[in-house]
Every structure is written in structure tokens, then in C-alpha cells.
Amino acid sequence: LKAPAMQPPTSLPRGQRTVAAFLHYPRETPHESYATPTGGGTDATVCMMARAVNQKMPTGVRVPFLAQWDYLDDLDGPRALKLGSVNYSFRTHFWKKLTKLQQKQWRASKVRKLASVMVDEIVERGRTGMDAFVAGDCPLEFWPELLEEAAAIAREETGRPYDVAFPPDLPPLQPRNEGEDAPEVGEFDLQHPSNAAPGRFMSLCNRKRLDAALSWAHRIKLNGATITYFQSLSSKYGDKSEAEIKELRRDGNARYGGYHGPWPSESELTTKQWAAQYPQQWAALNAAVSTAMSLRRRGGKEVVEKAADAAAVGHKEAVGRMEEIKVQQQAIGSATGSATGPAER
């Protein structure tokens, strides 16, 4: 199937600085990446980041997530979002299980990789520095120091200037309650964007910081436009976007239900136009939403997995449930398999 049309990244001004994002880890998908083969996002975090930028692009222009950044990296991944009932944490489930020597080797490997990227940016593209978007507790603990070490090596190897900058002048946090002090926060600290998804909580001032950081990182592409996307998802914002929240909920259900194809929001088309032009993908997306709703009614994926185990040993009711789910999953797979291309490595 023909993939939805995307705006070529070469048509946008890029500037003299490397625009880079450093996050925690991509979720496990057939693409094994933050992005699909067409450059679209694979999880709620990066999809929201992409939508935030695209809303301020010139009319009719949509740039896939991967093309919005010159460089993208993660601490560790891809990973399942949860290990059992616990959210995966790089610090807890990976870093603390390494010996001191292994930690040193991991750091050296990351720094060497980053330094190589920076040298290439200096020599091949004439870049003078990197603007780094770093969000989340674990990323903020590791990335800034790794980036500074790498930049020092790159400067030494090329004999040219190359600095690392982080979002400046972010809005301050406000007291949670009247009479209290405002929470302490690092100068360029950002909460992880996933906390801003519908159904999760992020304060309005933390949403403002995310919007300001993205506006700064993409100031050249957006010609100085101000992003207000994450604020618009809050009930405390003056112009809350109910339509956007509805779309995010739909896409979230589709991911939960097993959809890994392209998204309408990545195209220059409206959702209605996209559905008409790509009926197979649209059918797969909606089938995945139905699967997700079915899974949630049954208590979630873990409950369904237990039902699968029961079906495997001949439990009559469980066999019936699993046949129902299998039909839905086949509908999704037949439509998305040819649309998404081979998994990225």
C-alpha cells in the first residue's frame, strides 16, 4: 500500500545548530524504534510531541516526528512499558544491576557515540552546537553530563567550537496551594511528555515548560511561533482542545489494541480525507480501537493473557473468548502488515 504523503524535511530551514531530543526508551513495537518506517511516532509521547510541532507548521505542511529532529536517542530500548505491574525504569531495572565497571563501560560507549555524531555534525554540516530537548527524571539524570563530555571530545578532535544548550528561561513552577512555596525544579528540567496524555496528570505550569522547550528547539522551523499544545490538553487552559483530546484517546486505544500503522495526524489530509484515501489503514485503526475496548471490558491485557492460558488447556469459555479476540487481531494485522513495511533495526 502507498504510504501517506509526508512533507520532505529538506524543504524546511534547519539552522546552524543540531536539534536533538533525548528521552528514556521506546516502547516495544514491530518497528523497534520511536518511529515507523514513514517517520511517524510509535507511542503517545512522541506522537504528542510531533502534533505539538505540526500544529504550528505552515498550513498544509505536516512533518513526521523523525524528520522534526536532526538526532534522536534513548537511554535503553526498546522495552515493554511495564515489567509485571511496575513501570519500566532505566535506573532501577538496568543501571543499578550493572557492576561499577559495566556502568563505566556503558557511559564510555554512549559518550563515544555522541561524540561521533557531533564530529559528523561539525565536519559534514558545519554545525556550531546542539540544542538539546531532554525530558523525564532518568533522561535528565544521565543525558546532560553525557552530552557535555561528548561535546568536549568533539571540540578537541575537530578544533572547532561546538556547545550543548538546553532550553533557557522556562516558565517557573507555581505553588500547588495558596501560601505554599513553589516546588523546586532544575533550570531546564522537564516532566516526561507522557504525563500530559489524557487521563494522566500534569500541572499547567509543567505543560507550559514543555511547550516553551519545544518552541525553543524548533524556533527556526517554526519561524519563532509559540507552541501551546500541551497546555491545550489541560482543563485549566483557557482554550482546552476537546477535539484533540478525543483524537489522542482514539489513537491511544488503537495502540493498546495492536495498531502499529501510520496515523491520520501525520498527513496533510483531514481525518475524513485520510480515511477515504487509506481505507485499509483506517479500518485497521478502528478494528484496533474495538479490540482495545474489548480488552478493557475484560479487565485489560493481563486478564486476557490469563484467559489465553486457560484456553490452551481447553477451558470452554476461555476458548470462546480467545476466538473472538483472534478475529479482531486478524482484521488489524491484515490491514497494517503491508502498510507499515519491515521493522526498523
Buried (B, 14 or more C-beta within 10 A) or exposed (E): BEBBEBBEBEEBEBBEBBBBBBBBBBBBBBBBBBBBBBBBBBBBBBBBBBBBBBBBBEEEBBBBBBBBBBBBBBBBBBBEEEEEEEEBBBBEBBBEEEEEEEEEEBBEEBBEEBBBBBBBBBEEEEBBBBBBBBBBEBBBBBBBEBBBBBBBBBBEBBEEEBEBBBBEEBBEBEEEEEEEEEEEBEEBBBBBBBBBBBEEEBBBBBBBBBBBBBBBBBBBBBEEBEBBBBBBBBEEBEEEBEEBBEBBBBBBBBBBBBBBBBBBBBBBBEBEEBBEBBEBBBBBBBBBBBBBEBBBEBEEBEBBEEBBEBBEEEBEEBBEBBEEBEEBBEBBBEBBBEBBBEEBE
